[in-house]
Amino acid sequence: HLQGWSNIVKAVKLCLEPVISEDQVDDVQQLLKKFLDYYERFVVYFREYYQHNSQRLAACRISFHYLLHVANCIKYCGPSWTHWQFPMERICGILQPLIKSRLNPYSNLSNTLTLLQQFYLLPFFSISKSIFKEKLPKQWNSKQNINNYGMKYGRLRTSDGHYISSHWIKRKNKIARNNYCVQIRRTIDKVSHRPNALPQLMIVDIYGIVDYFFVHKFNDKIHMLAYVQLTSKIIDDEYECKYFTQFKSKEFIDV
């Protein structure tokens, strides 16, 4: 049994070679024939079909019949890795949307592919300069320039004298106080996804960890920002305790 199954293993390894010679293709054909011969003679399940009896119908499952065509497919189409199921499905998925004519689908597909290839090659010829206009570099308003300078802070003092720390300067001590997990009251626009609608402002509470504070100058105004890692949606349980399941992305919030 080991010798019989080794034939198909050797054949599959040859089929997966990046480059395969004609002699190797012939070896694939012989190995698969040996495997099928072994399967017909010694595997009980397969003997239900042909049984090497000329009085019986010479029939078998189509998957076994396909093995006899593998070598010919390699001769016609190239190594197996160029036309196995995954790349062929990708190609079919690319080609199908290109067909716009139900009356002459094949000629329509051929013309479309020819035009696409011509467009792909255009950048390599000087004529492309007269067809595709060069994109002018975008001119930015000087008031929109952002400088690369800012000041990073580890602690914020509020107007009422309280201090809010940050994860950046936390002490490496198990009994250190955690004063960088915060509740933030934020004003948002309920209809921000509708650009032409009048703003409908509402106040929401969000929670997160302050990584650090940052002072930055933009458009001649000084802005103080907090870089915060926000939590996922806050859930209220039956005891009115709030909890969340995970942390989300980080973002800057205007202090």
N, C-alpha and C positions, 0 to 999 in steps of 0.2 A: 504493500500500500504506500509506503514511504517513497519508493521509486516511482510509482505511478503519479503521485501528487507532485513530486519534484519536477516533473516535466512542465506542468503549467506554471510553476514558480519561475523556472528558468525562462519560459516564454514571456511572461509578464515583465521580468527584468529587462529582457532584450527590447520589448516594446517601449519601455520608458526611457531608453537611451536617447540623449539629445541628437545624436547622429547615428544612423543605422545603415549598414551596407546591404547590398542585394543578397550576399551570402547569408547575412544574419537574418534577413527576411525569410529566406528559404529554411533556415534553422527554426524560426518561429513556427512556420507551417508544419514542419516535421514533428516538433515537440507537441504542438496542439493535437495533431493526429494521434500521436502516441498516447496522450492523455485521454482522448475520447475513446480510443481502443481499449485502454485499461478500464475506463468507466463502464463501457458496455459489457465487458466480460466479468468484472469482479464486484461491481456495486449493485447490491440487490435492488435498490430503488429504481435504477435505470433499466434493469432487466425486465421490468414490467412492460417496456415498450417493444423494442425490436427483437431482442434476445438472440441475435444472429440466426434467425430462422427465416428463410426466404418465403415461407408460407404466411408470415405475419407482415403487417403493414410497416414499411420502413419509415417510422415517424418518431420524433423526439421533441422535447421542449425546444422552443425557438432560441433560447439562450445558448443551448449547446450547438445548435446549427450555426449561430452567429460566429462561433469560434473558428469555423472553417473559412470564414471570409475575412478574418483579421489581417492575414498576410496580404491579401489582395488590396484591402483598404490602405495599408501602409504603402504599397506600391503606387496606388493612385493618388493618395492625399498627403503622403509624407509621414514622418514619425507620429506615433499615437498622441503625444502631448500637444500636437498642433490641431487635432480635430476631435479630442475627447469631449465629454458632455459639457463641462463647465465653459470652456472658451466658445463652443458652438452655441450654447444658450446665450452667452453675452453677445455674440455676433448677431444672432437672430433678434435679440432685443434692440440692437442698434439699427439693423436693416429694416425691420418692420415699420417703424414710424416714417421711414423715408419714402414709402410707397404711397403716392397720392392719386394714382389712377387705378380704378377697378377694372377698366376695360383692357388696358395693356400694362399690367403690373410689372412684368419682367423688363420690358423696354424702358418703362418709367424709372425703375430702380437703377438700371444700367446708366441712363442719362444723368440721374441724380448723383451717383457715385463718381461719374466722370467729371461733373462740374465741381464736386467737392474736392477731388484731387487737384484740379486746376487751381482752385482757390488756395489750397495748401501750398502749392508750388510757387504762387505769385510772389511771395516775399523774397524769393531768390533771384528775381529778375528786376531790372531797372524800371520796367513798365509799372510795377506796383506803386511807385512813387506818385504817378499821375492818377491812380485809382484810389489809393488810401491816403487820405490827408494826414500829415503828421500832427500829432496832438501837441498843442501849444502848452508850455508849462503854466500851471495855474498861478494866477497872481493873488497872493493873500493880502488882505487888508492889514496894514501895520498895527492896527488896534487889536488884531486877533493874535498877534505874536505871543507865544508863551516862552518865557525865559526858563533856563534850566536851574535857577537858583531858588532855594527855599530853606527854611529852618525847621528841623525836626525836633519835636518835644516829647518828653515821656510823661508829662503830667499837666493837667489843666486845672486852673483855679476858677471856679464859677463866680458870678457876681455876688452871691450870698456867702462866699468864703469857703465853700466846700472844695475838696480836691478830688479829682478823678484821675486815677493812675492808668497805666497801659501795660499790655503784655510785654512790651519791649524792655521795660525796666523792672519787671517783677523780680522779687528776691528768690533765690534758689533755696527755699526753706519750706518744709512741709507745713509749718505752723504760721507761715506768712499770711497776712490778710489779703483776700481777693477783692480788690476794689477797681477792677478793670472790666468786669462784666456789667453791662449797663442796660437800662431801659431807655429808649429814645422816643420822644414824642415828635412825630413827623407830619408835616402837611403835604398831602398828595392831591392830585387832580383825578377825580373818578372817571373823567372822560378824556384822559390824555391821549387815548388811542384814536380820538376823533379830532383832527387838527382844526376843523372849522367850528367846532362847538364851543360855547361859552364855558369857561372853567367852572367846575363844581368841586370846591375845595373841601376836604375833610381831614380830621386829625386821626392818626392811627398810632398805636404803640408797637414798636419793633424792639427786638432784643438782639444782643450780640456781644462780641469781645472786642475791645479797643486795642488795636495793634500799636498805634502811635498817633500823635497829633502832628499837624504839618501846617506851617504858615507860608503862604505863597502870594506873590504879587501878580495880578492879571488885570490888564486894561486900567492901569493906574489905581487899582483898588487892592487892598490887602484882604486876603481871605484866610480864614482859619478852618482847616479841615480835620476830620477824624477818619482814619483808615480803620474800618470796622469789618469784622467777619460776622455776617448776619446768621441767624438761626433759620431753620425751616418754619413752616406755619405753626403758630402757637395754638395748642389745643387745651381747652378747659375740661377737666374731668368732673365727675359728679360731686366732688368735695370742693369745687371751685379752685383747685390747684392748677397752675399752668405748667405745661411741659411741651417739649419738642423732641423730635426724633433724630435730627442731625444738624450739623452746621452747613451753611451754603457758601456761596462765593463771597469775596471781599469787595468792598467798594468805599469810595470817599464820600463822606457826608459833611455838608456845611455846618460847622458848629454854630 
